[in-house]
Amino acid sequence: MLKPFLFAFLLQIFTTMTANPALALNMPPLELSSKRHTSNFSARKNHPASYEDSPRFLGPLILSKTESTSDNRTRIKHYYGQDSNDLTLPRTELKSLQYQHQLQPSACTDLILKTITDHFAINDAPVDVKEMAESMEFYLRTRKRLLGAAKKRNAKKIRLANEKESNSTTNINSDSDSNVKSITDDKVDRKTIVEIYDFCSGHGLTGMLFAACNPPREDRIVMTHLVDIAQPPSHQVLKDMIAEVCPWVSDNIQFHTMDLEEFSSMPKSTDACRIVIATHACGTLTDKVLEEAVKMECCAIAAMPCCYTGTDKGVPHGIKRAHGVAWAADIKRTYFLHSHNFHTDYSTIPVEVTPLNRIIVAEDRS
């Protein structure tokens, strides 16, 4: 009964408006308010996943914005000695601060980074505040994705091994109890062995922070391999200072003095989940790092490029004109990683540290 009545009512309205056009003209217009969903197809903004040109500091060092980032190239001890509200430790506390004991492996990341920073300042470590902030911010913005990718890779390895073991067990004759027992007793190693490869590492502080902030656990061990054509004298000094407060790094850090071509021919562990990082590998060195990472079948990559001159070759002119050389080069690198089954995204560190602050972060999805 309701449907015929509704149809008759709508028909009457239509007939009335047709007979009297003036009535139709007085009808209120269709309102397209801001509540209506629209999109200008621009970059995502005001969202947790939006790209930030210069995010806030996450680490214990908060640098002031200056005319040039070179103003922050001062030894960490001297930086602590200045009168500034941005410092994490006032000058009066610096002289009296002493460590009564080493950190425990259960220490949280914030405590580890703060302790290392203070320890470097007290002992006048051969590193400037810009490099300290750069390494810490890089680590804090990539650690979850990189180590998370390693965890996923290891979980996949365990799952495949368990499936293979299960299939082998079902194929054994039920009378061979000894064979069954030997297979079931051979449990799959569930410990995740993570190898961090810091290419073009310099003194290697960034890679060493991965080892310091991830002490050995029952289910995971993190090893750091630093690779560069020469080992700076500052490397051993920094490593020893970190080991004084984080003793577990002593056996978990190795420096390989060689170039990428020589390193590529070295035999590598087949059981480890490999992660490749690079901070400011100059020019096309970043591209070589990415190529080597793909050859190594690593599970994750994080690279912060610099010196973009000549790195945009092969990119269409329109992209270079609209976005500039830096974005053009990184877009090309993104497509290279995407073609090898990597899910690629971008992160950044504060621009107060360096204007070349974009990080390419890639996770294997094969």
PLY file of the C-alpha trace (Angstrom):
ply
format ascii 1.0
element vertex 366
property float x
property float y
property float z
element edge 365
property int vertex1
property int vertex2
end_header
0.00 0.00 0.00
2.89 2.35 0.74
4.65 2.09 -2.62
1.63 3.12 -4.81
0.96 6.06 -2.49
4.60 7.21 -2.69
4.58 6.91 -6.47
1.39 8.95 -6.72
2.85 11.63 -4.43
6.04 12.00 -6.50
4.02 12.05 -9.71
1.88 14.91 -8.34
5.01 16.93 -7.43
6.49 16.40 -10.90
3.22 17.41 -12.59
2.97 20.55 -10.47
6.56 21.65 -11.23
6.11 20.99 -14.94
2.93 23.06 -15.05
4.53 25.90 -13.03
8.29 26.36 -13.95
8.57 29.33 -11.58
8.00 26.97 -8.68
10.96 24.84 -9.83
13.20 27.91 -10.08
12.47 28.76 -6.45
13.64 25.37 -5.24
16.80 25.53 -3.05
20.00 24.65 -4.98
21.90 21.43 -4.39
24.39 22.14 -1.61
27.97 20.93 -2.23
29.43 21.64 1.18
32.96 20.89 2.45
31.60 17.70 3.99
31.39 16.21 0.51
34.43 14.04 -0.24
36.73 15.64 -2.77
40.43 15.24 -3.62
42.94 17.41 -5.36
45.29 14.40 -5.66
48.07 16.21 -3.80
50.39 14.79 -1.15
48.77 13.51 2.04
48.81 16.13 4.80
47.91 16.25 8.50
48.10 12.47 8.70
50.35 10.14 10.71
51.71 8.72 7.44
52.26 12.07 5.71
55.72 13.00 4.44
57.47 15.61 6.58
60.22 17.77 5.12
61.64 18.38 8.59
60.26 16.33 11.48
60.94 16.93 15.15
63.97 15.49 16.94
63.58 12.06 18.52
67.02 11.64 20.08
68.71 13.28 23.08
70.51 15.89 20.93
68.33 18.77 19.72
70.20 21.10 17.40
69.29 24.73 16.88
68.43 25.99 13.43
71.37 28.02 12.14
72.30 29.72 8.90
74.41 26.71 7.98
74.45 23.14 9.30
78.24 23.47 9.32
77.83 25.58 12.47
77.10 22.31 14.29
80.41 20.76 13.25
81.96 21.10 16.67
83.18 18.36 18.97
80.49 16.92 21.18
82.34 18.00 24.33
82.49 21.63 23.22
78.82 21.58 22.29
77.92 20.46 25.79
80.01 23.26 27.21
77.97 26.01 25.59
75.25 27.92 27.39
72.17 26.88 25.46
68.65 25.83 26.37
68.82 23.14 23.69
71.42 21.11 25.56
70.44 17.90 27.28
73.04 18.35 30.00
74.05 21.69 31.61
77.71 22.55 31.98
77.55 22.29 35.79
76.41 18.67 35.57
78.93 17.67 32.93
81.93 17.78 35.24
80.25 15.89 38.05
78.57 13.19 35.95
80.18 9.78 36.43
79.03 6.29 35.52
79.15 3.85 38.41
78.43 0.76 36.31
77.85 -0.43 32.76
74.41 -0.55 31.23
72.48 -3.77 31.39
71.23 -5.45 28.19
67.69 -4.72 29.39
68.26 -0.94 29.17
65.80 0.93 26.96
66.87 2.66 23.74
66.46 6.18 25.13
68.74 5.40 28.07
71.35 3.78 25.83
71.50 6.74 23.44
71.57 9.29 26.26
74.32 7.39 28.07
76.46 7.10 24.93
76.02 10.81 24.20
77.01 11.86 27.71
79.92 9.40 27.74
81.22 10.81 24.45
81.02 14.36 25.83
82.84 13.53 29.07
85.67 11.73 27.26
85.94 14.21 24.37
85.10 11.65 21.68
86.45 12.42 18.19
83.04 13.08 16.65
81.14 16.29 16.04
77.62 16.98 17.23
76.20 16.99 13.70
77.37 13.43 13.07
76.07 12.32 16.47
72.62 13.74 15.81
72.60 12.41 12.26
73.41 8.84 13.30
70.89 8.81 16.16
68.04 10.31 14.15
68.74 7.91 11.27
68.61 4.94 13.63
65.47 6.07 15.45
63.54 6.60 12.19
64.49 3.34 10.49
64.94 0.75 13.27
61.35 -0.52 13.45
60.99 -1.08 9.73
64.42 -2.62 9.27
64.34 -4.95 12.26
60.68 -5.70 11.61
61.56 -6.85 8.09
64.25 -9.12 9.55
61.73 -10.61 11.97
59.32 -11.32 9.10
62.09 -12.89 7.02
63.10 -15.18 9.88
59.48 -16.13 10.59
59.09 -17.13 6.94
62.28 -19.20 7.11
61.05 -21.02 10.23
57.64 -21.66 8.68
59.16 -23.16 5.52
61.58 -25.26 7.56
58.76 -26.58 9.74
56.70 -27.46 6.67
59.65 -29.31 5.17
60.27 -31.14 8.45
56.60 -32.09 8.69
56.58 -33.48 5.16
59.76 -35.46 5.82
58.32 -36.95 9.00
55.15 -38.18 7.29
57.19 -39.97 4.61
59.16 -42.08 7.10
57.98 -45.59 7.75
56.15 -45.84 11.06
58.39 -48.76 12.06
61.51 -46.54 11.98
60.98 -45.01 15.40
64.64 -44.02 15.75
64.55 -42.04 12.50
61.39 -40.24 13.54
62.90 -39.36 16.90
66.08 -37.98 15.30
64.10 -35.66 13.04
61.70 -34.40 15.69
64.58 -33.74 18.07
66.33 -31.60 15.42
64.44 -28.40 16.15
64.61 -25.42 13.82
66.77 -22.62 15.19
64.28 -19.89 16.03
66.90 -17.27 16.86
66.96 -14.39 14.39
70.50 -13.55 13.31
70.48 -10.00 11.95
73.51 -8.68 10.08
73.68 -4.90 9.61
75.92 -3.86 6.70
76.86 -0.18 6.95
78.36 0.64 3.53
80.58 3.69 3.06
80.50 3.80 6.84
83.33 6.21 7.68
83.90 5.89 11.42
80.82 3.65 11.55
78.85 5.35 14.33
75.48 4.71 12.67
76.08 0.98 12.31
77.50 0.74 15.82
74.32 2.28 17.25
72.36 -0.63 15.78
74.59 -3.02 17.73
74.50 -0.91 20.90
70.72 -0.42 20.99
69.94 -4.08 20.25
71.71 -6.23 22.85
71.75 -10.02 22.29
68.51 -11.74 23.28
67.36 -15.33 23.42
65.48 -14.88 20.15
67.77 -12.41 18.31
71.36 -11.31 17.89
72.43 -8.24 15.90
75.86 -8.15 14.23
77.23 -5.03 12.57
79.61 -5.06 9.58
81.17 -1.73 8.67
82.51 -1.47 5.11
84.72 1.30 3.72
87.93 1.67 1.73
89.81 2.86 4.83
89.31 2.61 8.57
89.49 6.06 10.17
91.47 6.28 13.44
88.32 7.56 15.14
86.48 4.25 14.58
88.34 2.24 17.22
88.15 5.12 19.70
84.37 5.40 19.30
83.91 1.63 19.45
85.90 1.38 22.67
83.91 4.23 24.25
80.60 2.60 23.33
81.85 -0.74 24.69
82.62 0.91 28.04
78.89 1.48 28.60
77.49 -1.21 26.28
79.90 -4.14 26.70
77.94 -6.44 24.36
79.17 -4.52 21.28
82.78 -5.68 21.65
82.21 -8.94 19.75
79.33 -7.77 17.57
81.08 -5.16 15.41
83.55 -5.82 12.57
85.24 -3.37 10.21
85.99 -4.52 6.65
88.56 -2.37 4.85
87.60 -2.82 1.20
85.50 -1.32 -1.59
82.06 -2.52 -2.64
83.38 -4.58 -5.56
85.76 -6.52 -3.31
83.09 -6.95 -0.66
80.65 -8.29 -3.23
82.93 -11.29 -3.88
83.18 -12.23 -0.19
81.27 -15.32 1.06
78.41 -14.41 3.37
76.31 -16.25 5.92
73.24 -17.97 4.51
71.31 -18.10 7.80
71.37 -14.39 8.61
68.77 -11.76 7.78
70.82 -9.05 6.09
70.06 -5.32 6.35
71.93 -2.67 4.35
72.26 0.94 5.50
74.18 3.90 4.10
74.29 7.48 5.33
75.46 10.06 2.78
77.19 7.73 0.35
78.38 10.33 -2.15
76.72 10.58 -5.55
76.42 7.33 -7.48
77.84 5.40 -4.52
74.27 5.30 -3.20
73.19 3.57 -6.41
76.00 1.03 -6.05
74.95 0.40 -2.45
71.38 -0.30 -3.56
72.59 -2.63 -6.31
74.78 -4.53 -3.85
71.87 -4.77 -1.39
69.72 -6.38 -4.07
72.50 -8.85 -4.95
72.81 -9.79 -1.28
69.07 -10.57 -1.15
68.79 -8.43 1.96
65.48 -8.11 3.76
65.59 -4.32 4.20
67.48 -1.20 3.09
67.81 2.33 4.45
69.88 4.87 2.52
70.21 8.63 2.97
71.73 9.94 -0.29
73.77 13.08 -0.88
75.71 14.81 -3.67
72.97 14.38 -6.30
74.94 15.80 -9.24
74.71 13.39 -12.16
72.51 10.88 -10.33
69.35 11.72 -12.28
70.47 10.29 -15.62
67.70 8.45 -17.40
64.88 10.29 -15.63
62.36 12.03 -17.96
62.90 15.76 -18.32
59.44 16.63 -16.99
60.12 14.94 -13.66
63.46 16.73 -13.27
61.93 20.08 -14.20
58.94 19.75 -11.87
60.60 18.10 -8.88
64.31 18.86 -9.17
67.38 16.67 -9.50
67.25 15.24 -5.95
63.68 13.97 -6.18
64.26 12.76 -9.74
67.23 10.64 -8.62
65.40 9.21 -5.63
62.31 8.43 -7.71
64.55 6.51 -10.11
66.07 4.62 -7.17
62.59 3.86 -5.87
61.57 2.29 -9.17
64.78 0.26 -9.21
63.98 -1.20 -5.78
60.32 -1.67 -6.71
61.37 -3.73 -9.75
63.15 -6.09 -7.35
60.09 -6.66 -5.12
60.89 -4.06 -2.46
58.17 -2.01 -0.82
59.75 1.46 -0.78
58.90 4.53 1.28
60.59 7.73 2.45
61.50 9.11 5.83
63.41 12.20 6.94
65.56 13.50 9.76
65.38 17.11 11.01
66.71 19.64 8.51
68.69 21.27 11.32
71.06 18.31 11.02
71.42 18.36 7.24
69.39 19.68 4.29
70.02 16.34 2.54
67.79 14.61 5.02
65.66 12.18 2.98
65.95 8.45 3.73
64.93 5.77 1.24
63.50 2.85 3.25
62.80 -0.44 1.49
61.45 -3.79 2.73
61.58 -7.03 0.79
58.13 -8.30 -0.19
59.14 -11.28 -2.31
0 1
1 2
2 3
3 4
4 5
5 6
6 7
7 8
8 9
9 10
10 11
11 12
12 13
13 14
14 15
15 16
16 17
17 18
18 19
19 20
20 21
21 22
22 23
23 24
24 25
25 26
26 27
27 28
28 29
29 30
30 31
31 32
32 33
33 34
34 35
35 36
36 37
37 38
38 39
39 40
40 41
41 42
42 43
43 44
44 45
45 46
46 47
47 48
48 49
49 50
50 51
51 52
52 53
53 54
54 55
55 56
56 57
57 58
58 59
59 60
60 61
61 62
62 63
63 64
64 65
65 66
66 67
67 68
68 69
69 70
70 71
71 72
72 73
73 74
74 75
75 76
76 77
77 78
78 79
79 80
80 81
81 82
82 83
83 84
84 85
85 86
86 87
87 88
88 89
89 90
90 91
91 92
92 93
93 94
94 95
95 96
96 97
97 98
98 99
99 100
100 101
101 102
102 103
103 104
104 105
105 106
106 107
107 108
108 109
109 110
110 111
111 112
112 113
113 114
114 115
115 116
116 117
117 118
118 119
119 120
120 121
121 122
122 123
123 124
124 125
125 126
126 127
127 128
128 129
129 130
130 131
131 132
132 133
133 134
134 135
135 136
136 137
137 138
138 139
139 140
140 141
141 142
142 143
143 144
144 145
145 146
146 147
147 148
148 149
149 150
150 151
151 152
152 153
153 154
154 155
155 156
156 157
157 158
158 159
159 160
160 161
161 162
162 163
163 164
164 165
165 166
166 167
167 168
168 169
169 170
170 171
171 172
172 173
173 174
174 175
175 176
176 177
177 178
178 179
179 180
180 181
181 182
182 183
183 184
184 185
185 186
186 187
187 188
188 189
189 190
190 191
191 192
192 193
193 194
194 195
195 196
196 197
197 198
198 199
199 200
200 201
201 202
202 203
203 204
204 205
205 206
206 207
207 208
208 209
209 210
210 211
211 212
212 213
213 214
214 215
215 216
216 217
217 218
218 219
219 220
220 221
221 222
222 223
223 224
224 225
225 226
226 227
227 228
228 229
229 230
230 231
231 232
232 233
233 234
234 235
235 236
236 237
237 238
238 239
239 240
240 241
241 242
242 243
243 244
244 245
245 246
246 247
247 248
248 249
249 250
250 251
251 252
252 253
253 254
254 255
255 256
256 257
257 258
258 259
259 260
260 261
261 262
262 263
263 264
264 265
265 266
266 267
267 268
268 269
269 270
270 271
271 272
272 273
273 274
274 275
275 276
276 277
277 278
278 279
279 280
280 281
281 282
282 283
283 284
284 285
285 286
286 287
287 288
288 289
289 290
290 291
291 292
292 293
293 294
294 295
295 296
296 297
297 298
298 299
299 300
300 301
301 302
302 303
303 304
304 305
305 306
306 307
307 308
308 309
309 310
310 311
311 312
312 313
313 314
314 315
315 316
316 317
317 318
318 319
319 320
320 321
321 322
322 323
323 324
324 325
325 326
326 327
327 328
328 329
329 330
330 331
331 332
332 333
333 334
334 335
335 336
336 337
337 338
338 339
339 340
340 341
341 342
342 343
343 344
344 345
345 346
346 347
347 348
348 349
349 350
350 351
351 352
352 353
353 354
354 355
355 356
356 357
357 358
358 359
359 360
360 361
361 362
362 363
363 364
364 365
